[in-house]
């Protein structure tokens, strides 16, 4: 049991190292090659759009082929990321900004995003054997890794240039592939029979994306609200270097800001299982939404990098709480056979926020100032927060949410 937990933690550590290299420095890499803000926004939006189609395809294919381990799907995505990153590195060195590099950026980022709900689902695939994985601890270690890698890469990029980034994608993807390979459970004959029975139930109850939205209406409302909040989060993250430069900062300052944000996530994520024993999940989600609003407001009013650092610190109660809470929230509401689609839909709404954030951020920052764009973001955050509150109030009227003892 402890070994399985350690292996899942290893998966999160390696995968979030890759995500840090890709997401935290996407703008740096593309700007270095001569892309404009609008072009960067389009590329980031396109990878989100591609992943919107890819995510449900992966979930449906996995549901229809329960005999194929989920780990194999994840490793296939990672293999493509490695090959694509090599193509990016070579084409970037030879031709600089070019169509092939743009296409490969879209595709490997889409694969990275599509792998995220599959990683989340891995935490619950052995629940049917009453094996509980500490998702909060693993996710916290992922955030710690994101923090360290972001800070280190900030200095590496300043020293060696952003062109080195595709090599880091390859290294971390290879490490993730190895980590996923270790996440195995030796099944007894009894468990093998349970697995076969579950596979039959899972195949018979296969559900599409739109059927899922209709079946779980309250969850759809909450996720729609969070999509609006996360849109602002995506605008800031996707164009963080522009936000930092707007107050006189550099890539090193951005690395420090990302480090702070990721570091303060750790207490909430490491102690999340204790939190859900003391507080209702809806309460934790509401608090985190308020913290999101405060974080975005502080970013708006920041006049120097210290203001950005303060906003980064507010991550302690925003993304740090909502992320694990939403994973557990979805897992408790949906039936066991719908867990993979549930986590996929959860990630799809976040991906849609990434599309909106990329398009709005890129286009608006070319038309208006960074300050105005951040102001628009505050409006989106407040609207989304109200919608989430309304959705959770509807859940309370229908049936109080109680922590599943089997989680």
N, C-alpha and C positions, 0 to 999 in steps of 0.2 A: 504493500500500500504506500509506504513512504517512498519507495523507489519509483513508483508510478507518478507520485506527486512531483518528485525531483525531475523526472523526465519531462513532465508537462511544463515545469518551470523553465527547463532548458530550452524547450520549444519557444516559449515566449521571449526569453532573453535573446536568442538568436534572431527570431523574426522581427522583434522590435529594433534590434540593431540595424537590420536591413531597412526597416521603415524610416528610421531616423535619417539614414544616409539619403534616402529617396525623397521623403516628404519635406524634411526641414530645409533642404538645400536645393529643391527643384528650381526655384526662381534664380538662385545664384548660378546654377549650372547653365540654364538657358540664357540668362542675361550675358554670361561670359562668352557665349557663342554668337551673340548679336541679336537675339530675339527681343522684340518689343514687349511692353506690358500686355498689350492686347493679344499678341501672338502667344505669349505664355498663358494667358487666361484661356485662350481657345484650346491649347494643348491640354491643360489641366482639366478643362471641362470635357474634352473628348475622351480622355482616359476614364473619367467618371461615368460618361455615357456608355462607353464600351463595357465597363464593369457592371453597369445596371443590367445589361443583357446577359453578361457572362455569369453573374452570381446565381440567378434563378436557374440557368441552364445547368450549372454545376450541381445545385441542390436537387433539381428534378432528376438528373442523370444518376446521382447517388441514391436517391430514393427508389428509382427503378432498377438499380443494380446493387442491392444491399449485400450481395456476395463479394463485391469489390471493396476492400477496406478504404475508409475515408482518407487514411494516410496516403494512399496511392494518388488520389486526386491532388492533394496538397503538393506532393513531390513532383507531379507533372507540371504544375504551375511554376514551381521553383526552378525546374530544369529549363523551362522556357525563359524565365527571367535571366538565368545565367547566360544562355545563348544570345538573347536579345541585348544584354548589357555589353557583351563582347563586341557585337555589331555596332552599338552606339559608340563605344570607345574608339574603335578603328575609324568609323566614318567621321566622327567629330574631329579626330586628329588630321585626317586627310582633307576633308572638304569643309569642315566647320559647320555652320548652319546649313542643313539640307533636308530634303523631304524624307529620306530613309531614316535619318536620326529622329525626325519628328514622329514618324509612324512607330518606330521602335519604342520611343519614350511613352507614347500612348499605350501601346500593348503591354509593356512590362509593368507599368504603373497599374494598369487594369488588372493584371494577374496578381499583383501584390495586394490590391484592394479586395479582389475576389477571394483570396486566401484567408482573409481576416475572419469572416463568419465561420469558415471551416475550422480554423484554429479554436475559436470560441466553442464550437460544437464538440470538439475533442474532449473538452472538460466534462461533458455529460454522457459520452457514449458508453461508459461503464456503469452508469447509475442503475441499470437493470440488474446488476449483480450486487447492488447495495454498496458500491465503491464510490466514495465521495472525494472529488478532487477539489482542493482549495483554490478556486479560481481567483479570488482576491489576491492571495499571496503571489500566484504566478503572474497576474496582471501587474501587480506592484513591481515585481522584479523586471518586468518588461519596461515599465516606465522608468525605472532606475537606469536600465541599460540605455533607453532612449535619451535620458538626461546626459549620461556620461559620453555617449557617442556624439551627441549634438555639440557638446562643449569641445570635445577633442577635434571633431571635424571642422569646427569653426576656425580653429587655429591652423589646421592642416590646409584648409581651403585658402586662407590668407597667405600661407607660406608657399604652397605648391600650385595653387590655382584650382578652379572648379573642375577642370578637365579630368582630374583624377577620380572623380566620384563614381563613374561606371565600374571601375575596378573594385571599389568597396561593395557595390551591389553584388558582384560575382562572389566575393569572399563570404559575405554574410548569407547569401542565398545557399551556398554550398554547406555552410554550417547548419542552417535551418533544415536542409534536406537530411543531413545526418541525424539531427535531433528528432525529427519526425519518425525516422526509421527506428529509433530506440523505443518509441512509445507503443509498446505491445504488451498484451496481457495473455499469459499462458492459460488456456481454457481447459477446465476439467470436462469430463464427458457430460456431466450435468449442465455445465455452463454452455457447452456446445449445443445441447438440445434447446436451451433457453434462447441462444442466439438464433438458431434456425426458426424458432417460433416467432421471435421478434421480427425477423426478416420478412416472414410471411405477412404479419400484421402491417409492417411498414410499407410493403409493396401494395397491399390491398387498399391502404388508406392514403395513397399518394394524392397530394393537393397542389393545385396551381397557385401562382402568385395572386391572381384576382380572386380566386376562391378563398384564399387565406384572408384577404382584406375584408371580404364579406362575412366570413365566419367570425372574425375577431374585430368587430367594429370599434370597440373602446380602445383597443391597442392601436388601431389605425389613427384615431384622433390624437392620441398622445404622441405617436411617432411623427405625425404631420407637424405638430407644434414644435417638437424638438428639431425637426428639419429646419424650421425657420431660425431657431436659436443657433443651430450649428452652422447655418449659412454665414452668419457673422463670424463665428469661430473660424470657418474656412477662409473667409476673406482675409482675416488677420494672418492666419498661418501661411496661406499660399503666397501672400505678398508681405511677409514679415520683414524682409530686408528693406522694402520701400517704407514700411511703417517706422523701422528703426532709423533709416536715413533721414526721414522727415523730422526727427528730433535730434539729428546730429550724430547718429551712431554708425557703427561699421559691422562687418560680418562677425567680428569677435564679440561685439556687444550682443548681436543676435544669438550667437552660440551660448552666451551667458544667460540671456533671457530664457531661451529654450531649456537650458539646464535647470534654472530655478523652477520653471513651470513643471518640468518632469520630476524634479526632486521632491517638491512639496506634495506631489500626488501619492507618495509612498505611504505616509501614515494612514490615510483613508483606505487605500487599497490593501495594505497589509492587514489592517484591522477591520476589514469590511465584514467579515463573518461575525465579529463581535457587535458591530453596529446593527446588523439586521436582526440580532437577537434582542436588542434594546429598543429599536425604533422600527416603525412600519416603513416598508420600502417606499410607499408614496410620500411619506414625510421626508425621507432622505432625498428623493427626487425633487421635491418642491424646494428644499433648501438649496440644492445644487443649482436649480434654475435661477434662483435669486442671486447666487454667487456669480453665475454666468453674466447676469445683467450688470452687476457691480464691476466685474472684470472688464467688460466692454466699455462701460462708462469711464472708468479710470484710464483706459487706453485712449479714449477720445480726448480726455482733458490733459494727457501727459504732454509736458513741454520739454522734457529731456529723457535720457535713457533711464534715469532713476524712476521716473513715472512708469516706464514700461516694465521695469523690474518689479515695481509694486503690483502692477496688473498681473504679471506673471505669477506672483505669490498667491494671488486669489484663485489660482488653479486648484489650490488645496481643497476647496469645497465645490468647485464647478465640475470640470471634466473628470476630476479624480473620483468624485462620488457618483456622478450620473452614469459613467461608463459601466462599472460593475453592476450598479443598481439596475440598469436597463437589461443587461444580460440575464440577471436573476429574475427580473420582472417578466420578461418574455418566457423564460423557461417555466415559470410557475403558472402562467395563464394558459399556454397552449398544451395540447395533449402530447404525450411522449412521442408519438409517431410523427408529430408536426414540429418537433424541436429544431431540426435542421432548417426547414423552411422558415420557421420563426426567427432564428438567428440571422438567416439570410435576408429576410424582409427588414429586420432591424438595421442591418448594415446597408441595405439598399436605400433606405430613407436618409441615412448619413451620406451615402454616395450622392444622392440627389441634391443634398445640401452642398456637397462639394462642387457639383455642376453649377449650381446657382452662384456659389461663392466665387468660383473661378471666372465665370462669365461676367458677373456684376463687378467683381473686383478689378479684373483686367480692363474692361471697357470703361468703367466709371473713373478709374484712376488715370486713364489717358484723357478723360474729358474734364474731370473735376480734381480738386485737391485731395490728398490723403485724408485730411480732416473731415471733409464733407462725406467721403465714402464711409468713414467710421461712424459719422452721425446717422447715415442711412442704416448702418448695421444695428445701431441701438434701437431704432424703430422696429426692425425685424425681430430682434431679441425679445422686446416687450410683447409684441403680438404673439410670438410663439410661446412665451411663458404663460400667457393668459389661456391659450388654446390647450396647453398641457394640463393646466389646473382644471379646466372644464372637463377634459377627458377623464382625469383621475377622480373628479367629483362624481362623474357618471358611474365609474367603477364602484365607488363607495355606496352609491344608491342600489346598484345591482347586487353586490356581494362583497363584504370586506375581504381584503387580500391578506391571507395568513401564510406565513412561511411554511413551505412544504418541509416536513421533517426529514424527507429523503434526500433533500438537496445536499 
